[in-house]
């Protein structure tokens, strides 16, 4: 599938898996609108992509805990394009620590706000642009922590709460947006290896049955789901944990 005509929005793309997605999708020809909490972080990734010869990339600041910042992000993207084909909800603060008492209230609020409220409001803000597309997809990076009964992560309880909220939101959204042709695709990965997509480790990291899941494979899941005919609604990817 050619990505040349796709316009893709990615949240929290200033580092880690968001950066990976931005670089890989730009390499495939997509026009990328990427955000990070700090504008400088988004601009660094934008410049990395432009240095690779891809000029259709734009950087924005977006604090997923701030409704006004989310609205401003969507409005700024709308100044560049009249449609968005793929929205990737990648942003969600990770909070470590299996002890509920280990995190201050401010960290709990920030974690739940970025993952839960941020995902809902970002999708809401970009929905008008998605509905202008002939091939709209909403992709959300949830986590194995969002699946019922999961307990193997060392993440804080607040992170589990945020991911469970994302799971509930995308579940109902998939049903309610289908009549409008919007596919809602969720990924529930366990902890995974995220090799730098600009390093040789991207291609050389082992991806055998004995190995942990890789970011390379996660990107391929996203590409596979979006490439399917429009009657194929792949609602979720769940993964075995090593």
C-alpha positions as CSV (number, residue, x, y, z in Angstrom):
1,X,0.0,0.0,0.0
2,X,1.2,3.5,-0.8
3,X,1.2,6.0,2.0
4,X,1.8,9.0,-0.3
5,X,-1.7,10.3,0.0
6,X,-2.1,9.7,3.7
7,X,-2.0,12.5,6.2
8,X,-1.2,11.2,9.7
9,X,-1.4,12.8,13.1
10,X,0.7,11.3,15.9
11,X,0.6,12.4,19.5
12,X,3.6,12.2,21.9
13,X,6.0,11.7,18.9
14,X,9.0,13.5,20.5
15,X,10.6,10.3,21.6
16,X,10.3,6.5,22.0
17,X,7.6,4.8,20.0
18,X,5.9,8.0,18.8
19,X,9.2,9.1,17.2
20,X,9.5,5.6,15.7
21,X,6.1,5.8,14.1
22,X,6.7,9.3,12.8
23,X,10.0,8.3,11.2
24,X,8.8,5.1,9.7
25,X,5.5,6.6,8.3
26,X,7.4,9.5,6.8
27,X,9.8,7.1,5.2
28,X,6.8,5.4,3.6
29,X,5.7,8.7,2.1
30,X,3.0,9.9,4.5
31,X,2.6,13.5,5.4
32,X,3.1,13.6,9.2
33,X,1.8,16.0,11.8
34,X,3.5,15.2,15.0
35,X,3.2,16.6,18.5
36,X,5.0,16.5,21.8
37,X,4.4,18.2,25.1
38,X,7.4,20.5,24.5
39,X,7.6,22.0,21.0
40,X,11.4,21.6,20.9
41,X,11.0,17.8,21.2
42,X,8.6,17.7,18.3
43,X,10.9,19.9,16.2
44,X,13.9,17.7,16.8
45,X,12.0,14.7,15.3
46,X,10.7,16.9,12.5
47,X,14.3,17.9,11.6
48,X,15.5,14.3,11.8
49,X,12.8,13.4,9.2
50,X,13.6,16.3,7.0
51,X,17.3,15.4,7.1
52,X,16.2,12.1,5.5
53,X,14.7,14.0,2.6
54,X,11.0,14.1,3.6
55,X,9.7,17.6,3.8
56,X,6.0,16.9,4.4
57,X,6.3,16.9,8.2
58,X,5.0,19.4,10.7
59,X,5.8,19.8,14.4
60,X,3.4,21.1,17.1
61,X,3.2,21.4,20.9
62,X,0.4,19.5,22.6
63,X,0.0,18.9,26.3
64,X,-2.5,16.0,26.5
65,X,-3.5,17.0,30.1
66,X,-4.6,20.4,28.8
67,X,-7.9,20.6,26.8
68,X,-7.0,24.0,25.4
69,X,-3.6,22.7,24.2
70,X,-5.4,19.8,22.4
71,X,-7.8,22.1,20.7
72,X,-5.0,24.4,19.6
73,X,-3.1,21.4,18.2
74,X,-6.1,20.3,16.1
75,X,-6.8,23.9,15.0
76,X,-3.2,24.3,13.9
77,X,-3.3,21.1,11.9
78,X,-6.5,22.3,10.2
79,X,-4.6,25.3,9.0
80,X,-2.4,22.9,6.9
81,X,-4.9,20.3,5.8
82,X,-8.7,19.9,5.3
83,X,-8.5,16.2,6.3
84,X,-6.7,13.7,8.5
85,X,-6.6,10.0,7.3
86,X,-5.0,8.4,10.4
87,X,-5.0,9.6,14.0
88,X,-2.5,7.7,16.2
89,X,-3.2,8.2,19.9
90,X,0.2,7.3,21.1
91,X,0.5,9.7,24.0
92,X,0.1,8.5,27.6
93,X,2.4,9.1,30.6
94,X,3.9,6.0,32.0
95,X,4.1,5.9,35.8
96,X,6.1,3.2,37.5
97,X,5.6,1.6,40.9
98,X,3.2,-1.2,42.0
99,X,2.6,0.6,45.3
100,X,-0.5,2.9,45.2
101,X,1.1,5.1,47.9
102,X,4.3,5.5,46.0
103,X,3.2,8.4,43.7
104,X,2.1,11.9,44.7
105,X,-1.4,13.0,43.7
106,X,-0.1,15.3,41.0
107,X,1.5,12.3,39.2
108,X,-1.7,10.3,39.5
109,X,-3.7,13.1,38.0
110,X,-1.2,13.7,35.2
111,X,-1.0,10.0,34.3
112,X,-4.8,9.5,34.1
113,X,-5.4,12.9,32.4
114,X,-2.8,12.3,29.6
115,X,-3.9,8.7,28.9
116,X,-7.6,8.8,29.4
117,X,-8.9,12.4,29.1
118,X,-6.2,13.2,26.5
119,X,-7.1,10.3,24.2
120,X,-10.8,11.2,24.4
121,X,-10.3,14.9,23.7
122,X,-7.7,14.4,21.0
123,X,-10.1,12.0,19.1
124,X,-12.9,14.5,19.6
125,X,-10.9,17.4,18.4
126,X,-9.7,15.6,15.2
127,X,-12.9,13.8,14.4
128,X,-14.2,16.6,12.0
129,X,-10.9,16.3,10.0
130,X,-11.2,12.5,10.1
131,X,-14.7,12.6,8.7
132,X,-13.4,14.6,5.8
133,X,-11.3,11.6,4.8
134,X,-12.4,8.8,2.5
135,X,-10.2,6.4,4.6
136,X,-10.3,7.5,8.2
137,X,-8.6,5.4,10.9
138,X,-8.1,6.0,14.6
139,X,-5.2,3.9,16.0
140,X,-4.7,3.9,19.8
141,X,-1.7,2.5,21.6
142,X,-3.3,1.1,24.7
143,X,-1.3,-1.5,26.6
144,X,-1.6,-5.0,28.0
145,X,-2.4,-3.1,31.2
146,X,-5.8,-2.2,29.6
147,X,-6.9,-5.8,29.4
148,X,-9.0,-7.4,32.1
149,X,-7.0,-9.4,34.6
150,X,-3.6,-8.3,33.5
151,X,-1.2,-8.0,36.4
152,X,2.3,-8.6,35.1
153,X,3.4,-5.0,34.6
154,X,5.3,-3.0,37.2
155,X,3.3,0.0,36.3
156,X,1.5,2.1,38.9
157,X,-2.2,1.6,39.5
158,X,-2.9,5.0,37.9
159,X,-1.4,3.8,34.7
160,X,-3.6,0.7,34.8
161,X,-6.6,3.1,35.3
162,X,-5.6,5.2,32.3
163,X,-5.2,2.3,30.0
164,X,-8.5,0.7,31.1
165,X,-10.2,4.0,30.3
166,X,-8.6,4.0,26.9
167,X,-9.8,0.4,26.3
168,X,-13.4,1.3,27.3
169,X,-13.4,4.4,25.1
170,X,-12.0,2.7,22.0
171,X,-14.4,-0.3,22.4
172,X,-17.5,1.9,22.3
173,X,-16.0,4.3,19.7
174,X,-15.5,1.4,17.3
175,X,-19.1,0.6,17.3
176,X,-20.4,4.2,17.2
177,X,-18.1,5.4,14.4
178,X,-18.4,2.4,12.1
179,X,-21.6,3.8,10.4
180,X,-19.5,6.8,9.4
181,X,-16.8,4.6,8.0
182,X,-14.2,5.3,10.7
183,X,-12.2,2.3,11.8
184,X,-11.0,2.3,15.4
185,X,-7.9,0.1,15.9
186,X,-6.4,-0.6,19.3
187,X,-3.0,-2.2,20.1
188,X,-2.5,-3.9,23.5
189,X,1.3,-4.7,23.7
190,X,3.2,-5.8,26.8
191,X,6.5,-4.2,27.4
192,X,8.4,-4.2,24.1
193,X,11.9,-3.5,22.7
194,X,12.0,-0.1,20.9
195,X,15.2,0.0,18.9
196,X,16.1,3.3,17.3
197,X,14.6,3.2,13.8
198,X,17.7,5.1,12.5
199,X,20.1,2.5,13.9
200,X,21.2,-0.8,12.5
201,X,19.5,-2.5,15.5
202,X,16.2,-1.8,13.8
203,X,16.8,-4.5,11.2
204,X,19.1,-6.7,13.2
205,X,17.1,-7.1,16.5
206,X,16.0,-10.7,16.7
207,X,12.2,-11.3,16.2
208,X,12.0,-15.0,17.0
209,X,9.3,-16.8,19.1
210,X,11.6,-16.7,22.1
211,X,12.1,-12.9,21.9
212,X,10.2,-10.0,23.4
213,X,7.9,-8.0,21.1
214,X,9.6,-5.3,19.1
215,X,8.6,-1.8,18.0
216,X,9.4,-3.0,14.4
217,X,6.6,-5.6,14.7
218,X,4.2,-3.1,16.2
219,X,4.7,-0.7,13.4
220,X,4.0,-3.6,10.9
221,X,0.7,-4.3,12.8
222,X,-0.4,-0.7,12.3
223,X,0.6,-0.8,8.6
224,X,-1.2,-4.1,8.1
225,X,-4.5,-2.9,9.7
226,X,-4.6,0.4,7.9
227,X,-3.8,-1.4,4.5
228,X,-6.9,-3.6,4.7
229,X,-10.0,-3.0,2.5
230,X,-12.5,-0.7,4.1
231,X,-14.9,-3.5,4.9
232,X,-12.2,-5.0,7.2
233,X,-12.4,-3.6,10.7
234,X,-9.5,-5.0,12.8
235,X,-10.6,-3.8,16.2
236,X,-7.7,-4.9,18.3
237,X,-4.3,-6.5,18.4
238,X,-3.5,-8.6,21.5
239,X,-0.1,-10.1,22.1
240,X,1.4,-13.0,24.0
241,X,3.8,-11.9,26.7
242,X,7.2,-13.6,27.0
